[in-house]
Amino acid sequence: MEIARGTRVAVFGATSDIGAQFVAECAQRGARLFVVGRNRDALERIADDARVRGGGSAEMVTTEEFDFSCLSEIEGLGERAWMALGGIDVAAIFYGVLSPSPAERGLAPVELEEQIRVNFTSPAALLSTIGARMAEAHQQDGSVRGVLVAVTSVAGDRGRGSNYPYGSAKAGLSAYCSGLGQALAPRGVSVIDVRPGFVATKMTRHLKITPLFASPESIARGMVQAIHRETPVVYLPWFWRLIMGVIVRIPSRIFRKLSI
Protein backbone atom coordinates (compact mmCIF):
# COMPACT_ATOMS: atom_id res chain seq x y z
CA MET A 1 0.00 0.00 0.00
CA GLU A 2 1.33 3.41 -0.94
CA ILE A 3 1.21 6.11 1.70
CA ALA A 4 -0.03 9.12 -0.23
CA ARG A 5 -2.30 12.13 0.12
CA GLY A 6 -5.38 11.17 2.06
CA THR A 7 -4.07 7.82 3.34
CA ARG A 8 -5.38 7.31 6.87
CA VAL A 9 -2.50 6.40 9.18
CA ALA A 10 -2.66 5.67 12.91
CA VAL A 11 0.68 5.78 14.75
CA PHE A 12 0.91 4.32 18.25
CA GLY A 13 4.08 5.26 20.09
CA ALA A 14 4.56 8.39 18.01
CA THR A 15 6.82 10.02 20.61
CA SER A 16 9.44 7.29 20.22
CA ASP A 17 12.36 8.34 18.03
CA ILE A 18 11.43 6.00 15.18
CA GLY A 19 7.73 6.74 15.57
CA ALA A 20 8.31 10.49 15.29
CA GLN A 21 10.31 10.03 12.09
CA PHE A 22 7.61 7.77 10.66
CA VAL A 23 5.00 10.45 11.37
CA ALA A 24 7.18 12.96 9.53
CA GLU A 25 7.54 10.62 6.52
CA CYS A 26 3.79 10.08 6.34
CA ALA A 27 3.03 13.79 6.75
CA GLN A 28 5.34 14.70 3.87
CA ARG A 29 3.30 12.35 1.69
CA GLY A 30 0.05 14.06 2.67
CA ALA A 31 -1.37 11.35 4.92
CA ARG A 32 -4.06 12.02 7.53
CA LEU A 33 -2.74 11.07 10.93
CA PHE A 34 -3.93 9.90 14.32
CA VAL A 35 -0.86 9.98 16.57
CA VAL A 36 -0.69 8.54 20.06
CA GLY A 37 2.04 8.81 22.69
CA ARG A 38 2.74 8.95 26.41
CA ASN A 39 4.17 12.48 26.55
CA ARG A 40 1.71 15.27 25.77
CA ASP A 41 4.30 17.99 25.10
CA ALA A 42 6.37 15.79 22.80
CA LEU A 43 3.20 14.63 21.06
CA GLU A 44 2.12 18.17 20.28
CA ARG A 45 5.56 19.08 18.92
CA ILE A 46 5.46 16.07 16.61
CA ALA A 47 1.93 16.93 15.50
CA ASP A 48 2.85 20.57 14.81
CA ASP A 49 5.83 19.45 12.72
CA ALA A 50 3.58 17.02 10.81
CA ARG A 51 1.07 19.77 10.04
CA VAL A 52 3.83 21.95 8.60
CA ARG A 53 5.22 19.09 6.51
CA GLY A 54 1.72 18.27 5.27
CA GLY A 55 0.83 21.78 4.23
CA GLY A 56 -0.31 23.38 7.47
CA SER A 57 -3.80 21.89 7.83
CA ALA A 58 -4.74 21.44 11.50
CA GLU A 59 -7.30 18.78 10.59
CA MET A 60 -4.74 16.42 9.09
CA VAL A 61 -3.37 15.43 12.53
CA THR A 62 -5.29 14.24 15.60
CA THR A 63 -3.44 13.46 18.84
CA GLU A 64 -4.12 11.45 21.96
CA GLU A 65 -2.05 10.99 25.11
CA PHE A 66 -2.21 7.38 26.27
CA ASP A 67 -0.60 4.93 28.68
CA PHE A 68 0.00 1.77 26.61
CA SER A 69 0.38 -0.36 29.73
CA CYS A 70 -3.33 0.13 30.48
CA LEU A 71 -4.69 -3.03 28.85
CA SER A 72 -8.32 -2.39 29.77
CA GLU A 73 -8.31 0.74 27.57
CA ILE A 74 -6.58 -0.73 24.49
CA GLU A 75 -9.77 -1.71 22.69
CA GLY A 76 -11.23 1.75 23.26
CA LEU A 77 -8.07 3.36 21.90
CA GLY A 78 -8.36 1.36 18.69
CA GLU A 79 -12.00 2.38 18.31
CA ARG A 80 -11.21 6.07 18.87
CA ALA A 81 -8.47 5.94 16.26
CA TRP A 82 -10.85 4.34 13.80
CA MET A 83 -13.57 6.90 14.42
CA ALA A 84 -11.20 9.88 14.32
CA LEU A 85 -9.95 8.96 10.84
CA GLY A 86 -13.18 7.48 9.53
CA GLY A 87 -11.37 4.19 9.07
CA ILE A 88 -7.69 3.22 9.09
CA ASP A 89 -5.59 2.26 6.07
CA VAL A 90 -2.30 1.81 7.95
CA ALA A 91 -1.76 1.25 11.68
CA ALA A 92 1.82 1.22 12.97
CA ILE A 93 2.90 0.27 16.50
CA PHE A 94 6.23 1.53 17.84
CA TYR A 95 6.06 1.54 21.62
CA GLY A 96 8.05 -0.67 23.98
CA VAL A 97 10.28 -0.73 27.04
CA LEU A 98 13.82 -2.02 27.53
CA SER A 99 15.01 -2.70 31.08
CA PRO A 100 18.66 -2.87 32.15
CA SER A 101 20.45 -6.15 31.58
CA PRO A 102 18.93 -8.90 33.78
CA ALA A 103 22.27 -10.70 33.79
CA GLU A 104 23.73 -7.89 35.88
CA ARG A 105 21.19 -7.71 38.70
CA GLY A 106 18.36 -10.15 38.07
CA LEU A 107 14.86 -9.13 37.07
CA ALA A 108 12.02 -8.66 39.55
CA PRO A 109 8.68 -10.28 38.68
CA VAL A 110 7.00 -6.88 38.36
CA GLU A 111 9.66 -5.77 35.86
CA LEU A 112 9.27 -8.94 33.84
CA GLU A 113 5.51 -8.48 33.80
CA GLU A 114 5.92 -4.91 32.53
CA GLN A 115 8.24 -6.07 29.74
CA ILE A 116 5.71 -8.67 28.57
CA ARG A 117 2.71 -6.37 28.97
CA VAL A 118 4.11 -3.37 27.09
CA ASN A 119 6.23 -5.22 24.53
CA PHE A 120 3.81 -8.04 23.73
CA THR A 121 0.33 -8.12 25.28
CA SER A 122 -0.60 -4.48 24.66
CA PRO A 123 0.52 -4.27 21.00
CA ALA A 124 -0.92 -7.71 20.25
CA ALA A 125 -4.31 -6.61 21.61
CA LEU A 126 -4.18 -3.39 19.61
CA LEU A 127 -3.30 -5.24 16.41
CA SER A 128 -6.26 -7.56 16.92
CA THR A 129 -8.69 -4.73 17.62
CA ILE A 130 -7.76 -2.71 14.55
CA GLY A 131 -7.29 -5.79 12.39
CA ALA A 132 -10.85 -6.89 13.10
CA ARG A 133 -12.12 -3.47 12.06
CA MET A 134 -10.08 -3.58 8.84
CA ALA A 135 -11.38 -7.05 8.01
CA GLU A 136 -14.95 -5.93 8.60
CA ALA A 137 -14.48 -2.96 6.28
CA HIS A 138 -13.06 -5.26 3.59
CA GLN A 139 -16.04 -7.57 3.94
CA GLN A 140 -18.38 -4.63 3.34
CA ASP A 141 -16.33 -3.31 0.42
CA GLY A 142 -13.85 -5.67 -1.25
CA SER A 143 -11.80 -2.77 -2.61
CA VAL A 144 -10.91 -1.62 0.93
CA ARG A 145 -7.68 -3.04 2.33
CA GLY A 146 -5.64 -2.43 5.45
CA VAL A 147 -2.05 -2.78 6.65
CA LEU A 148 -0.94 -3.46 10.22
CA VAL A 149 2.70 -2.82 11.14
CA ALA A 150 4.41 -3.92 14.35
CA VAL A 151 7.97 -2.92 15.19
CA THR A 152 9.49 -5.96 16.87
CA SER A 153 13.28 -6.51 17.00
CA VAL A 154 16.08 -8.77 15.85
CA ALA A 155 16.41 -9.48 19.59
CA GLY A 156 13.43 -11.80 19.17
CA ASP A 157 15.24 -14.09 16.73
CA ARG A 158 17.32 -15.68 19.50
CA GLY A 159 17.36 -15.05 23.22
CA ARG A 160 20.59 -13.46 24.45
CA GLY A 161 21.80 -13.08 28.01
CA SER A 162 21.92 -9.28 27.74
CA ASN A 163 18.23 -8.75 26.99
CA TYR A 164 16.28 -12.01 27.05
CA PRO A 165 13.11 -10.61 28.73
CA TYR A 166 12.83 -7.96 26.01
CA GLY A 167 13.81 -10.42 23.31
CA SER A 168 11.30 -13.04 24.42
CA ALA A 169 8.46 -10.50 24.38
CA LYS A 170 9.45 -9.37 20.88
CA ALA A 171 9.71 -13.00 19.76
CA GLY A 172 6.16 -13.51 20.98
CA LEU A 173 4.98 -10.46 19.07
CA SER A 174 6.69 -11.71 15.90
CA ALA A 175 4.95 -15.07 16.24
CA TYR A 176 1.67 -13.28 16.85
CA CYS A 177 2.15 -11.18 13.70
CA SER A 178 2.83 -14.34 11.70
CA GLY A 179 -0.37 -16.00 12.87
CA LEU A 180 -2.47 -12.86 12.65
CA GLY A 181 -1.15 -12.20 9.15
CA GLN A 182 -2.15 -15.67 8.02
CA ALA A 183 -5.60 -15.30 9.58
CA LEU A 184 -6.29 -11.85 8.11
CA ALA A 185 -4.76 -12.24 4.63
CA PRO A 186 -7.95 -13.68 3.10
CA ARG A 187 -9.87 -10.80 4.69
CA GLY A 188 -7.96 -7.98 2.97
CA VAL A 189 -5.46 -7.17 5.73
CA SER A 190 -1.66 -7.40 5.54
CA VAL A 191 0.47 -7.69 8.69
CA ILE A 192 4.09 -6.54 8.56
CA ASP A 193 6.69 -7.51 11.17
CA VAL A 194 9.50 -4.92 11.12
CA ARG A 195 12.66 -6.11 12.88
CA PRO A 196 15.21 -3.34 13.39
CA GLY A 197 18.70 -4.01 14.63
CA PHE A 198 20.52 -1.45 16.77
CA VAL A 199 19.02 2.04 16.37
CA ALA A 200 20.41 5.22 17.92
CA THR A 201 17.41 6.20 20.08
CA LYS A 202 16.60 7.15 23.66
CA MET A 203 16.01 3.46 24.39
CA THR A 204 19.59 2.52 23.43
CA ARG A 205 21.47 5.56 24.71
CA HIS A 206 23.12 3.41 27.41
CA LEU A 207 24.80 1.32 24.69
CA LYS A 208 28.05 2.10 22.90
CA ILE A 209 27.40 3.34 19.37
CA THR A 210 28.99 1.12 16.68
CA PRO A 211 28.83 1.01 12.86
CA LEU A 212 25.93 -1.44 13.22
CA PHE A 213 23.67 1.32 14.57
CA ALA A 214 21.12 2.85 12.19
CA SER A 215 19.37 6.21 12.45
CA PRO A 216 15.64 6.53 13.23
CA GLU A 217 15.24 8.35 9.91
CA SER A 218 16.57 5.41 7.89
CA ILE A 219 14.35 2.95 9.76
CA ALA A 220 11.26 5.11 9.13
CA ARG A 221 12.05 5.33 5.42
CA GLY A 222 12.54 1.58 5.29
CA MET A 223 9.16 1.08 6.92
CA VAL A 224 7.42 3.23 4.31
CA GLN A 225 8.99 1.06 1.60
CA ALA A 226 7.94 -2.13 3.41
CA ILE A 227 4.36 -0.89 3.65
CA HIS A 228 4.36 -0.09 -0.07
CA ARG A 229 5.53 -3.64 -0.84
CA GLU A 230 3.50 -5.23 1.98
CA THR A 231 6.48 -7.42 2.88
CA PRO A 232 5.52 -9.77 5.77
CA VAL A 233 8.91 -9.69 7.56
CA VAL A 234 11.43 -6.88 7.12
CA TYR A 235 14.88 -6.56 8.68
CA LEU A 236 16.14 -2.97 8.95
CA PRO A 237 18.79 -2.30 7.88
CA TRP A 238 18.73 -5.25 5.46
CA PHE A 239 22.05 -6.76 6.62
CA TRP A 240 20.49 -7.83 9.93
CA ARG A 241 18.78 -10.67 8.08
CA LEU A 242 22.24 -12.05 7.30
CA ILE A 243 23.60 -11.40 10.79
CA MET A 244 20.68 -13.06 12.54
CA GLY A 245 20.71 -15.90 10.02
CA VAL A 246 24.19 -16.74 11.32
CA ILE A 247 23.39 -16.17 15.01
CA VAL A 248 20.35 -18.46 15.08
CA ARG A 249 22.44 -21.27 13.58
CA ILE A 250 25.24 -21.18 16.17
CA PRO A 251 25.13 -24.42 18.20
CA SER A 252 23.91 -23.85 21.76
CA ARG A 253 27.08 -25.24 23.35
CA ILE A 254 29.07 -22.54 21.53
CA PHE A 255 26.46 -19.80 21.77
CA ARG A 256 26.42 -19.97 25.59
CA LYS A 257 30.11 -19.09 25.69
CA LEU A 258 29.75 -15.99 23.54
CA SER A 259 29.27 -12.39 24.68
CA ILE A 260 26.78 -11.13 22.11
N, C-alpha and C positions, 0 to 999 in steps of 0.2 A: 504494500500500500504506500502510495506517495503522500508525504506530508506536504500539503499545498494550501493555498488560500481557502479558508473555510473549513479545513479539516478540524474535527473536534477532538482535542487532545486533553486527557486528564493526567496530571503528573503528581504522584504521591511521593513525598520526600523531596520536594522541590528546593528546599534550603540546603540539601547536601551539595557538595561541590559539583558532582557530575550532574545531579538533577538540575541545578541552576543553569549549567551550560546547555543541557538538553532543552530547557525552556527557551533559552535564547535562540537556539537553532530552529525550533518550531516557530517562534515568533517572527523570525526573519523570513520564513516561508509563508507567513500570513495565516497561521493556524489560530483557531479560537481555543482558549486555554482555561482549564480549571486547575489551579495549582494549590497544593496542600503541603504544609510544613509545620514544624513544632514551634518555630520562632517567628512571632508576628512581625517584628521589625525587619528581619531578613526577608521574610516573605513579601512584604510590601516593596522593598527595594528591588527584588527580583521581578515583581509584577510591573513596577514602574518602568524598569529597563525593557521588559517585554513589550509594553505598550509603545515605547519609543521605536523599538526595532520593527514593530508591526504597523507603524504608521500613525501612532498616537491615539487610537481609539480606546477609550476607557472600557467599552463593552467587550472588547476582545479577551480580557483577562478577568477571571473571577478567582478570589482567594478564600482559603479557609485555614484557620489554625487548628491543629488536631494532634492529639497524643495517640500515636499508633500502637501503643501498648494496651490501649483500652479496647479489648476484644468485643465487649458488648455493644460498642458503637460502630464497629467496622461495617456492618451491613447498611446502617443508616448513612454512613459516609459515602458508600458506593451509590446509594440511591440519590443523595443530594448532588453528587457529581453528574449523574445521568440527567437529572432534572435541570440542573444549571445550564448544561450544554444542549439540551434537547436530544440527548443520545450521545454516545461516545464511539468514535472511530478507532482511536488509539488510547490505551491506558498503560502507563509506564510506572513501575514501582521501583524506587531507589533506596528507601530507608533501611537502616540496619544499625546494629551496635557491635563493637569489637572491644572485648575486655582485655586487660593485660594478660600476658602469657600465664596459663594455668600451671605450666611446668615450674614456674618460679615460686608460686605461693599457694598452689591449690586453688580450687574454685568452689565457693560456697553454693549450696543448693539454690538459694535465691538468685544468685548471679547466673547460674546455669539455666534456671527457669526463664530469666529475662532474655538470655541469648536465644533460646528456642522460641519464645513468644514473639519477640520483635523480628527475628531473622527468618522464622519459618511460619508459625501459626498465623500471625497477623496478615502477612502478605498473601499466604495461601487462601485465607478466608476472603480477602479483598478480590483476588483473582476470580474466585468462584462466584462471588456476588455479581461482579461486572460481566463475567463471561456468560452467566445465565441470561442477563439482560441482552447482551449482544446476540446470543443464540435465538432468543425470542424475537428480536427485531428481524433477524434473517428469516425466521419462519414466516413472519408476516409479509416480508418483502424480500424475495430471493436475491435481489440486486444489492442488498445491504450486507456489508461484511465488517468484521471487527478484528483488531489486533491487540493482544495482551502481551506486555513485555515485563519480564522480571529480571532485575539485575541480581545475579547470584554471585559466584566467584570461582576462580580456579581452585580455591582452597577446598571446595567441595569434591574435587576429583579424587583426592586421597587425604585421609586424616594425617596431620602432622603434629608433632609434640608441641609446637609453638602456638597453635591456634585451633586445636581439635574441637572445642565446643562451637566456635564460630563455623568452622569447616563442616561439622556434622549437620548443623542447621541449614547451611547453604546446600549441602548435598541432598537433604530432604526436600528443599524447595526445588532443586533441579529435577528430582524424581517426580515431584508433584506436577511440575510444568510438562514433563514428558507424558504423564498419564492424562492430564487435563487437555493437552494438545491433541492427543489421540481421540479423546471423547468429544471434543468440540469441533474438530476438523470437518466432519460431515454436516455440521450446523453453521458453517460460514464464519468460524472464528479461528484465527491463527494464534498460537502461543509461542513466544520467542524467549529462549533462555540465554541471556547475555552473561558471559563469564569473563569479567576483566581480570587481569593479573594485578601487579602492583600499580597503584595510581597515587599520584602526589595530592592527597587530600587531607582534611582535618583528621580523618580517621586514622591515617597512617603517619602522622607527623612525628610519632615517637620512633619511627624506623629510619634507618640510614638510607638516603636516596642513592640509587644505583642506576646504571644505564637501562635496567629492566623496567624502571618506572615510566608510566605514560602520564600525559596531562589529562585533566578532566575534559578539556576541549576536544582532544582527539577521540576520547571514548564516546562523547556525545555525538560527534560526527559519524563514528562507526555505527552507533545505534540507529541513526537516521537511515543509513544505508541498509542495515539489517532489516529494518521495518519495510523499506521499499521492496526488498527481495523476499521478505517473509521467511527468512532462514531460521529453522527451528532452534539450532544451537550455534552461538557465535562466540568465539574467543577473541578478546580485544586486549592488546593488539594481536594480530593473527598468529604470531610466533608462539603464543602460549599454548596453542593446540599441539605444537611439536614438543614443547617442553614438558607439558603434562602427559603427553603420550609416552615419553620416556619414564617419567616419575612413576606412573601407575604400573609400569612393567618391571620395576626394580623388585627383586625377591625380598620378601619380608625380613629374612635373616640379615640381609645387607642393609635394607632400608632403616632398620632400627638402630644402626650404628652411625647413621648420617645425621648431620646438623643442617637440615633444610626445612 
